[in-house]
Amino acid sequence: MVKEQFRETDVAKKISHICFGMKSAEQMRKQAHIQVVSKNLYSQDTKHTPLAYGVLDHRMGTSEKDRPCLTCGKNLADCLGHYGYLDLELPYDLQDMLEHNADKRGQTAVHGYVKRPNLAYLQKRGLKKKISDKCRKKTICMSCAAFNGPVKKCGLLKIIHEKYKTNKKVVDVFVTDFLQSFDTAIEHNKVVEPLLTRAQENLNPLVVLNMFKRIPQEDIPLLMNPEAGKPADLILTRLLVPPLCIRPSVVSDLKSGTNEDDLTMKLTEIIFLNDVIKKHRMTGAKTQMIMEDWDFLQLQCALYINSELSGIPLNMAPKKWTRGFVQRLKGKQGRFRGNLSGKRVDFSGRTVISPDPNLRIDEVAVPVHVAKILTYPEKVNKANLELLRKLVRNGPEVHPGANFIQNRSTQMKRFLKYGNREKIAQELRFGDVVERHMIDGDIVLFNRQPSLHKLSIMAHIARIKPHRTFRFNECVCTPYNADFDGDEMNLHLPQTEEAKAEALTKANFVTPRNGEPLIAAIQDFLTGAYLLTLKDTFFDRSKTCQIVASILVGHDEKVKITLPRPAIMKPMALWTGKQIFSLILKPNKECPVKANLRTRGKQYCGKGEDLCYNDSFVVIHNSELMCGSLDKEEHLLHPAERLGTAGGGERHVPPGQTHSGPTEASLLVLDVTPGQGLLKAKQDLLDDGYKKCDEYIQALSTGKLQQQPGCTAEETLEMIACVGQQAISGSRVPDGFENRSLPHFEKHSKLPAAKGFVADSFYSGLTPTEFFFHTMAGREGLVDTAVKTAETGYMQASGEVPGGSVLTVRPDSTQLHRRHHPVYLWRRWSRPNDMEGKDEPLEFQRVLDNIRAIYACPKEPALSQNELVLTADAIMKRTDFLCCKDVFLEELTDTGSEKYLEEIRKFAKNISERIKKTRDKYGINDNGTSEPKVLYQLDRITPTQLEKFLETCRNKYMRAQMEPGSAVGALCAQSIGEPGTQMTLKTFHFAGVASMNITLGVPRIKEIINASKNISTPIITAHLDVDEDADFARLVKGRIEKTLLGEISEYIEEVFLPDDCFSLVKLSLERIRLLRLEVNAETVRYSICMSKLRVKPGDIAVHGEAENNKSSMYYVLQQLKGELPKVVVQGIPEVSRAVIHIDEQSQDHVQAPGGGGQPEGCHGNAWSERKQDYFKTTHMRWRRLWVLRRPDPPS
């Protein structure tokens, strides 16, 4: 006997992948340990023993603590359970592949060249719809010539094949023979004849099973994935019985017996029906009885899988609702979302949040109650032995303390609430693990749901504080999108040192979406910084020291601060607020950081820069605020953080807060109560507005209202500007009742009060109608918020946004990888976090100013114009630049990055020209020996400064490159999905183009991603051949825009003569001339003949072949009178409006909503908002670039 090879089974194994599919009957039998045949649950003895071969047989595992599994011998905690199986007497149909199949031989009704098994998944999915369409059209089997009709669902779990139903044009021989076979029956019974037209074949599971078994092996890849099973596996002839641990029995202490799981009871019903069908078949019962039992068996099998099945007849409906497999898996309470998605995890807490401006921006205050529950396993060593002994002595009730201790040798845990803690503390040994409370300085993860982007979960440092809420600095609200109106947030405590190190990062000051700062000074901090840096703000020594001392908090407690010399010495020493603020950037002379910044403030006068009379041009020179008041958060924090300022923005808030604290203003109700003058001015404004509205309404009723361009008379009336106008769906309040908004107003009323104008305020009180209209507008906002949240959430989660949430950067940085398939790009990737300029890694002028301030180089000679250009080229050819030659120097052959290197050279050339102009202006020689030193400093650049500038540009450019392996696909999805919640789902008036409404926001994003053929507002932008010619632009506009006959006609009349009648159309030549239309009587005649009016070219007054009598001619004239004004005489019918737009480069182009060909007079540079127009003329690679590089809508 051959000795069995030893195989170790109890080892850890790595799962490579998981396949979902269907098991065949044979695979079920091999996986199961027992065949279930008994419908009874327990034996009749007094011990309540589960019956052998029943659904509670302990060979399928155990659900009781005191009974081991009879298969593996393990207890409830260790036994995973074992499957059983039961054979169905008649099969159960899972349905849904019949429409692709033929009738008899089971071969698919498509040609062989389509049946390629190695097609990619997307190609197979694309073929599915085409194959379904072809299968529906195929009526004859290619193999056996059998007739194949449509397959339909009929009733509950029924499928019929309309095999003998055909249209009148096609007479099939098979159908004819079938109908002729009933001729004899019809002769004897006429009732049979009308029933033949409804003859159909019932596809019961047995018929379908035999059909699926006949499907050739080569056809299976076309229908489904062969690894997931075969079509015959869709028809169940055997059911798996799940282990007992999935459907445990609940023993009641109050009454005898047990409560069984729904799955267990449903299995007993299925076994009982199996026995009934088997008995009926053996005894030769009526076919109808067996079919009824079979239907009921199929229903029970269906309810076993999905208990919420619809369409169940009342006589077969279950009396009690049960939970099937589908209900146990789907929904929030299901296995996936309820148990496997990490929603309820250990070492986490959740409570309400509140603000605390005294915390640093990287800290979070954790309540003591939470800190006692969340523990961290700390291993005992020589450095922390005494600390952990103290925590053990404190126990679980005193903070800081410990809850458990785990012995190194026995691995046994001991709860510290009981026992002698003093003795346990003394017995601590190196290697033991103490689960201590959370303490100050622990790294925690802070999260707010919905987690729309990666900044929704960030690392903070815990600070244990009293009270019951999580608290953090309100400057960090923006990335979480949090407010303090009852929001709750989650806190997680990492359990290993590796997890803490991975979580601890502060690189989240800016968003990876576009590089803009998200964490910055807000509200009181910003107000305090503004008041502190005003040029008329002075402080004495005591106040100065008080404000400066506010910097010394947290990690900066031991920072040495050097107080600068007072700005005013006599009659008393006074320091300016700018001096105090400079200490934030540079606390002492030894601080190595030298920040430099020049930027405009909010109140900048527009000229003079640092000489602005509003003191709103900020200049920071070597970390010293020279001028300007800080009035916007990104003006200081963002550049300072990039330059590595001490504190990085964490120290910028306490001084402003300390200064603004004593100077805050009290706000009373009287301060916001409107005075008599304001109320009178408001009433005068309302009276003027009502008077103007009455004039417009009067003009409308008399037909004299002058229309605004592109608007009807009523639309013009709705454009009256009112501050309190309530908008519903982008317009005034619609008529909810018959020709009026509410029954309180007259019909056809256009009064402001009737159309939603709220004249009152919350101070004066709203009238009932105003309150109603205001709630209507508010409700629309709430509905819009809820809908757009669901829309954007689905768009981001379902992968609609980027086709690759799995896109990553390859090591060569030139390709993206999507499931090991390269995606080629036209340029290199850059991290948005490090993009300082607009779509560029850095701003050259800011870098140069910073270099010139840090490296003064007073003894070096300045470079002349030619020397600067030559020196720059020489430096860029040095060997130390070769470390990035693939990305930096060899980009001259790469169109994507050549632009960056050329911009550096262009910037250096501009600097050299500026130096030449300055020296020519003041007559300075290149050697600079005879001129004053002050003039010599103007636009001065030394070789050292130029070298440092180029090196900084190189380093910043290299740092901005995306690292290989970066998940740019997920980053893209988050960057679109997160701001998508801030967008609107509605179409608003586009102010940049007169009377043009375009689709914006989430609907437009979905149209772009889905490549919709019919988009809401298609726009084509066409550039003109002749720029800056208004007459030519109007001519092209007339060629594009649809012009109707009624718009260029003075009148269209019916003329009745004694012997004739006709319609008379008089063209308005003056209007045609003003609109620059290429229209005359002949073109109008041609347009009428080409329209759908069926008017002959010969006699334009005759309508078709109608009889020439007065009654018929009258109706013809009436039809012509109504249809002639709608005839398109010029332009593209799909284009309802064209607008002449002048861009910044003073080049005219025409914007036309709609699709169609390119009009005459426009050259090839045209851009269409509709993706399908773009795809008709472009290569596939450029189609991808359309989505990636789609221009912004013209403004």
Secondary structure, DSSP 8 states (H G I E B T S, - for coil): ---------SS-------------HHHHHHH-SEE------B-SSTT--B-TTSTT-GGG--SSTTS--TTT---TTT-----EEEEEEEEEE----GGGB-SSS--BSS-GGG--TT--HHHHHHHHHHHHHHHHH--B-TTT--B---EEE-STT-EEE-TT---SS---HHHHHHHHTTHHHHHH-TTHHHHHTT--EE--HHHHHHHHHTS-GGGHHHHS-GGG--GGGGEEEEEEE--TTTS--EE-SSSSSEE--HHHHHHHHHHHHHHHHHHHHHHT--HHHHHHHHHHHHHHHHHHH-TT-S---TTTS-SS----HHHHHSSTTSIIIIIISSSS-SSEEEEEEEE-TTS-TTEEEEEHHHHHHSEEEEE--TTTHHHHHHHHHHTTTSSS-EEEEE-TTT--EEETTSS-HHHHHHT--TT-EEEEE--TT-EEEEE-SS--SGGGEEEEEEEEESSSSEEE-GGGHHHHT--SSS-EEEEE---SHHHHHHH-----SB-TTTS-B-S---HHHHHHHHHHT-TT-EE-HHHHHHHHHTT--GGGTT--------SB-SSS-BEEHHHHHHHHH-SSTT------EEEE-TT--SSSGGG-TT--EEEEETTEEEE----SGGGTHHHHHHTT-TTTTSSSSHHHHHHHTTT-----TGGGS--HHHHHHHHHHHHHHHHHHHHHHHHHHHT-----TT--HHHHHTT---TTB--BTTBS----BTTBSSTTS-TT---TGGGTB--S-TTT---HHHHHHHHHHHHHHHHHHHHHHHHHHHHHHTT-SSS-TT-EE-TTSSEEEETTEEEE-SS--B-GGG--BTTBS--HHHHHHHHHHH---TTS----HHHHHHHHHHHHTSGGGGGGIIIIIGGGG-HHHHHHHHHHHHHHHHHHHHHHHHHHHHT--SS-SSS-HHHHTTT---HHHHHHHHHHHHHHHHHTB--TT--HHHHHHHHHHHHHTTS-SS-EEETTSTTEEE--HHHHHHHHHHT-SS-SS-EEEEEESSTT-HHHHHHHHHHHS-EEGGGGEEEEEEEE-SS-EEEEEEE-HHHHHHTT----HHHHHHHHHHSTT-B-SS-TT-BTT---SHHHHHHHHHHHHHHGGG-EEES-TT----EEEE-TTS-EEEEEES-----TTEEEEEEESSHHHHHTTS-HHHHHHHHHH------
